[in-house]
């Protein structure tokens, strides 16, 4: 029969042994150390000057002083002396300084709960990978507030990169919303998962809304000044009107066809009594008649001149602008 137990190396009482209480007490002392073990410090290198009875330290590789030569051992202070135990794989201990449970494995004390910062990936109900660092398989996912507001941020590196959400059917994309390669907000759809078409675009520079054959927006123009609106294509139609509940709107409205390509032209289809078509003139802020709104075209843009007092807002909608 061996002298020590297999797991905790507790001394056995031997037949006809004298002073059995000494062996028994040594086994109890060792059990008192290892059961519900609480360690004062890990990777310790130097013994404290005034240790308390029962104090335990997990030693580093090269401790000094009274611990010299005991690297990797558990140092236990009992009855005015240090004793040393060699930990085994699977032993657990409470870290008194970090307030966490650790386990001994392959010569190292490791937290049972791993560090949750800078993880390589997290999979919930599925497996993450190098591209999908966070992967979740569930019927639903909830992100909620912590008392008031809640905001989800998707950030991209630069203007020509993409920050978007893709909606798939059987792993093939069918819709995408977000900043897809520029600074405008796009709603895109696809029939095959590879070729996407814009169904709706919100222009980042001014909030104008663009859809195939349609673009709407507004522009604020100071008195005796000119505002410029990029046209969504080289030709089409547009409607425009002044939007201000305190001033007449109908006289400053109209419907026009335009060409801002090689053969520039602005053609009046219908116009209010104070809306002037100056065709291809270069507007300066005082080109048109006082108290009027004047329009003209130039390469790729519509010019709007406000001569109707102070700051005014104009709403516009482009039609048939493929």
C-alpha positions as CSV (number, residue, x, y, z in Angstrom):
1,X,0.0,0.0,0.0
2,X,1.4,3.5,-0.9
3,X,2.2,6.0,1.8
4,X,0.3,8.9,0.1
5,X,-3.2,9.2,-1.5
6,X,-3.3,9.4,-5.3
7,X,-4.9,12.8,-5.8
8,X,-4.1,15.1,-2.9
9,X,-1.0,13.2,-1.6
10,X,-2.5,12.9,1.9
11,X,-0.4,10.7,4.2
12,X,-1.9,7.3,5.2
13,X,-1.9,5.8,8.6
14,X,0.3,2.8,8.5
15,X,-0.2,-0.5,10.5
16,X,1.3,-0.4,13.9
17,X,2.4,3.2,13.4
18,X,3.4,5.1,16.4
19,X,2.1,8.6,17.0
20,X,-0.7,8.2,14.6
21,X,-2.0,11.6,15.5
22,X,0.9,13.3,13.8
23,X,0.1,11.7,10.5
24,X,-3.6,12.3,10.9
25,X,-3.1,16.0,11.8
26,X,-0.8,16.5,8.8
27,X,-3.5,15.1,6.5
28,X,-6.1,17.4,8.1
29,X,-3.8,20.4,7.6
30,X,-3.3,19.6,4.0
31,X,-7.1,19.2,3.5
32,X,-7.6,22.5,5.2
33,X,-5.3,24.1,2.6
34,X,-6.7,22.5,-0.5
35,X,-10.4,22.4,0.2
36,X,-12.1,25.7,-0.7
37,X,-8.6,27.0,-1.5
38,X,-8.2,30.8,-1.4
39,X,-4.9,32.2,-2.7
40,X,-3.6,35.6,-1.6
41,X,-1.4,36.1,-4.7
42,X,-0.4,34.4,-8.0
43,X,3.0,34.5,-9.6
44,X,4.4,35.5,-6.3
45,X,8.2,36.0,-6.0
46,X,8.8,37.1,-2.4
47,X,7.3,36.0,0.9
48,X,5.3,38.7,2.8
49,X,7.0,40.0,6.0
50,X,4.2,39.0,8.4
51,X,2.1,36.2,6.9
52,X,-1.0,34.9,8.7
53,X,-1.5,31.3,9.6
54,X,-3.1,29.4,6.7
55,X,-2.0,32.0,4.1
56,X,-1.4,30.6,0.6
57,X,0.6,32.0,-2.4
58,X,1.0,30.5,-5.9
59,X,4.6,31.0,-6.7
60,X,6.1,32.2,-9.9
61,X,8.9,30.5,-11.8
62,X,11.8,32.1,-9.8
63,X,10.8,33.1,-6.3
64,X,13.5,34.4,-3.9
65,X,14.3,34.4,-0.2
66,X,12.6,31.6,1.9
67,X,10.8,30.6,-1.3
68,X,13.9,30.1,-3.4
69,X,13.9,26.9,-5.4
70,X,10.2,26.4,-5.1
71,X,9.1,27.8,-8.4
72,X,5.5,26.9,-9.5
73,X,4.6,25.5,-6.0
74,X,1.9,26.5,-3.6
75,X,3.5,28.1,-0.6
76,X,1.4,27.6,2.6
77,X,2.2,29.3,5.9
78,X,1.3,27.1,9.0
79,X,2.7,27.1,12.5
80,X,5.4,29.7,11.8
81,X,6.8,27.9,8.8
82,X,6.3,27.7,5.0
83,X,5.4,24.4,3.4
84,X,5.1,23.7,-0.3
85,X,2.7,21.7,-2.4
86,X,2.9,20.9,-6.1
87,X,-0.4,21.7,-7.8
88,X,-2.0,19.2,-10.2
89,X,-4.0,19.8,-13.3
90,X,-7.6,20.5,-12.4
91,X,-7.0,22.1,-9.0
92,X,-9.1,25.2,-8.4
93,X,-8.4,28.2,-6.3
94,X,-10.1,31.5,-5.6
95,X,-7.9,34.6,-6.5
96,X,-8.3,36.9,-3.5
97,X,-6.9,39.9,-5.4
98,X,-8.8,39.6,-8.7
99,X,-11.9,38.1,-7.1
100,X,-12.1,35.3,-9.7
101,X,-11.9,31.5,-9.7
102,X,-8.8,30.0,-11.4
103,X,-7.9,26.4,-12.5
104,X,-4.4,24.9,-12.8
105,X,-3.7,23.6,-16.2
106,X,-0.4,22.6,-17.9
107,X,1.7,24.5,-15.4
108,X,-0.4,27.7,-15.4
109,X,-3.2,29.1,-13.3
110,X,-6.0,30.3,-15.7
111,X,-9.2,32.1,-15.0
112,X,-12.2,29.8,-15.4
113,X,-14.1,32.7,-16.9
114,X,-12.0,33.8,-19.8
115,X,-11.2,37.5,-20.5
116,X,-14.1,39.0,-22.5
117,X,-12.2,41.9,-24.1
118,X,-10.5,41.7,-27.5
119,X,-12.0,38.3,-28.3
120,X,-11.2,36.7,-31.7
121,X,-14.9,35.8,-32.1
122,X,-18.1,35.0,-30.4
123,X,-20.7,32.4,-31.6
124,X,-24.1,32.1,-30.1
125,X,-25.9,29.0,-31.2
126,X,-23.4,28.8,-34.1
127,X,-19.7,29.2,-35.0
128,X,-18.0,32.6,-35.6
129,X,-15.3,32.9,-38.2
130,X,-12.6,35.3,-39.4
131,X,-15.1,37.4,-41.3
132,X,-18.2,37.0,-39.1
133,X,-16.5,37.7,-35.7
134,X,-20.0,37.8,-34.1
135,X,-22.4,35.1,-35.2
136,X,-25.8,34.5,-33.7
137,X,-28.3,31.7,-34.6
138,X,-31.7,32.3,-33.0
139,X,-35.3,33.1,-33.8
140,X,-34.8,36.7,-32.6
141,X,-32.2,39.1,-31.2
142,X,-32.9,42.0,-28.8
143,X,-30.8,45.1,-28.2
144,X,-32.5,47.3,-25.6
145,X,-31.8,50.5,-23.6
146,X,-30.1,50.8,-20.2
147,X,-32.5,53.4,-18.9
148,X,-33.1,55.9,-21.7
149,X,-31.8,55.9,-25.3
150,X,-30.3,53.1,-27.5
151,X,-28.3,53.6,-30.6
152,X,-26.7,51.0,-32.9
153,X,-23.6,52.3,-34.8
154,X,-22.2,50.8,-38.0
155,X,-18.9,52.5,-38.9
156,X,-16.9,52.4,-42.1
157,X,-13.3,53.4,-42.7
158,X,-13.8,56.0,-45.4
159,X,-16.2,57.5,-48.0
160,X,-15.7,54.8,-50.6
161,X,-16.1,51.9,-48.2
162,X,-19.4,50.3,-47.2
163,X,-21.4,50.3,-44.0
164,X,-24.7,48.5,-44.6
165,X,-27.1,45.7,-43.6
166,X,-27.8,42.9,-46.1
167,X,-31.0,40.8,-46.1
168,X,-30.6,37.3,-47.5
169,X,-32.8,34.4,-48.6
170,X,-31.0,31.1,-48.3
171,X,-27.7,32.9,-48.1
172,X,-28.2,35.0,-51.2
173,X,-28.6,38.7,-50.8
174,X,-32.0,40.2,-51.8
175,X,-31.9,43.7,-50.2
176,X,-29.3,46.0,-48.8
177,X,-29.6,49.3,-46.9
178,X,-26.8,51.7,-45.9
179,X,-23.8,53.6,-47.1
180,X,-22.8,51.4,-50.1
181,X,-19.6,52.8,-51.5
182,X,-20.3,56.5,-51.0
183,X,-21.8,59.0,-48.5
184,X,-25.4,58.6,-49.6
185,X,-27.9,56.3,-47.9
186,X,-29.1,53.6,-50.4
187,X,-32.0,51.1,-50.5
188,X,-30.9,48.4,-52.9
189,X,-32.5,45.2,-54.2
190,X,-31.2,42.2,-56.1
191,X,-32.8,39.2,-57.8
192,X,-29.6,37.0,-57.8
193,X,-27.5,38.2,-54.8
194,X,-24.7,39.6,-56.9
195,X,-26.2,42.5,-59.0
196,X,-27.9,45.2,-56.9
197,X,-30.0,48.1,-58.1
198,X,-30.8,51.3,-56.2
199,X,-34.5,51.5,-55.4
200,X,-34.2,54.7,-53.3
201,X,-31.3,57.0,-52.4
202,X,-31.1,59.7,-49.7
203,X,-28.3,62.1,-50.7
204,X,-26.0,62.9,-47.8
205,X,-25.1,66.4,-48.9
206,X,-28.6,67.9,-48.8
207,X,-31.1,65.1,-47.9
208,X,-32.6,64.9,-51.4
209,X,-34.5,61.7,-52.1
210,X,-33.8,59.9,-55.3
211,X,-35.6,56.9,-56.9
212,X,-35.6,55.7,-60.5
213,X,-37.4,58.5,-62.4
214,X,-37.8,60.5,-59.2
215,X,-35.7,62.8,-56.9
216,X,-37.1,65.2,-54.3
217,X,-35.5,67.7,-51.9
218,X,-35.4,71.3,-50.7
219,X,-32.9,74.1,-50.7
220,X,-32.6,77.3,-48.6
221,X,-31.6,80.4,-50.5
222,X,-30.8,83.9,-49.1
223,X,-32.3,87.0,-50.6
224,X,-30.6,88.2,-53.8
225,X,-28.6,84.9,-53.9
226,X,-28.4,81.8,-56.1
227,X,-28.8,78.2,-55.1
228,X,-27.6,75.3,-57.1
229,X,-29.2,71.8,-57.3
230,X,-27.4,69.0,-59.2
231,X,-29.8,67.4,-61.6
232,X,-30.0,63.5,-61.3
233,X,-29.6,63.1,-65.1
234,X,-29.0,65.2,-68.2
235,X,-32.7,65.6,-68.9
236,X,-36.2,65.2,-67.6
237,X,-38.8,67.3,-65.9
238,X,-39.0,69.0,-62.5
239,X,-41.6,70.8,-60.3
240,X,-40.6,73.6,-58.0
241,X,-42.3,75.8,-55.5
242,X,-41.6,78.2,-52.6
243,X,-42.6,76.6,-49.3
244,X,-43.4,79.2,-46.6
245,X,-46.7,79.4,-44.8
246,X,-46.3,83.1,-44.2
247,X,-45.8,84.1,-47.9
248,X,-47.7,83.3,-51.1
249,X,-46.5,80.1,-52.7
250,X,-48.4,79.6,-55.9
251,X,-46.8,82.6,-57.8
252,X,-43.4,81.2,-57.1
253,X,-44.0,77.7,-58.5
254,X,-43.7,76.0,-61.8
255,X,-43.3,72.8,-63.9
256,X,-40.4,72.6,-66.4
257,X,-38.5,70.3,-68.7
258,X,-34.7,70.6,-68.8
259,X,-31.5,69.6,-70.5
260,X,-28.3,70.1,-68.6
261,X,-26.2,68.0,-71.0
262,X,-24.5,69.1,-74.2
263,X,-27.6,71.0,-75.6
264,X,-28.7,72.9,-72.5
265,X,-32.3,74.1,-72.4
266,X,-35.0,75.0,-69.8
267,X,-38.5,74.8,-71.2
268,X,-41.5,76.1,-69.2
269,X,-44.5,73.8,-69.1
270,X,-46.4,75.8,-66.5
271,X,-45.3,78.7,-64.2
272,X,-46.7,81.0,-61.5
273,X,-46.9,84.7,-62.1
274,X,-43.6,85.4,-60.3
275,X,-41.5,82.5,-61.6
276,X,-39.2,83.5,-64.5
277,X,-37.4,81.2,-66.9
278,X,-34.0,82.6,-67.8
279,X,-33.0,79.5,-69.7
280,X,-29.2,79.2,-69.9
281,X,-28.2,82.5,-68.4
282,X,-25.7,82.6,-65.6
283,X,-27.6,83.9,-62.6
284,X,-25.9,86.3,-60.2
285,X,-28.5,87.0,-57.5
286,X,-29.8,90.1,-59.2
287,X,-30.3,88.8,-62.7
288,X,-34.0,88.4,-62.6
289,X,-36.8,90.8,-61.7
290,X,-37.1,92.0,-58.1
291,X,-39.7,90.1,-56.0
292,X,-39.5,87.2,-58.5
293,X,-37.9,83.7,-58.5
294,X,-35.8,83.0,-61.5
295,X,-34.6,79.7,-62.9
296,X,-31.8,78.7,-65.4
297,X,-29.7,75.7,-66.2
298,X,-26.0,75.1,-66.6
299,X,-23.9,72.0,-67.0
300,X,-25.3,69.4,-64.6
301,X,-27.2,71.9,-62.4
302,X,-30.3,73.9,-61.9
303,X,-29.8,77.5,-60.8
304,X,-32.4,79.1,-58.5
305,X,-32.3,82.8,-57.9
306,X,-34.3,84.3,-54.9
307,X,-35.2,87.9,-55.3
308,X,-38.2,87.6,-53.0
309,X,-36.9,89.2,-49.8
310,X,-35.0,87.3,-47.2
311,X,-34.1,83.6,-46.8
312,X,-36.6,81.4,-48.7
313,X,-37.0,77.6,-48.9
314,X,-37.7,75.9,-52.3
315,X,-39.0,72.4,-52.6
316,X,-38.3,70.5,-55.9
317,X,-39.1,67.1,-57.5
318,X,-37.4,65.8,-60.6
319,X,-39.4,63.4,-62.8
320,X,-38.5,61.0,-65.6
321,X,-34.7,61.3,-64.9
322,X,-33.4,57.9,-65.9
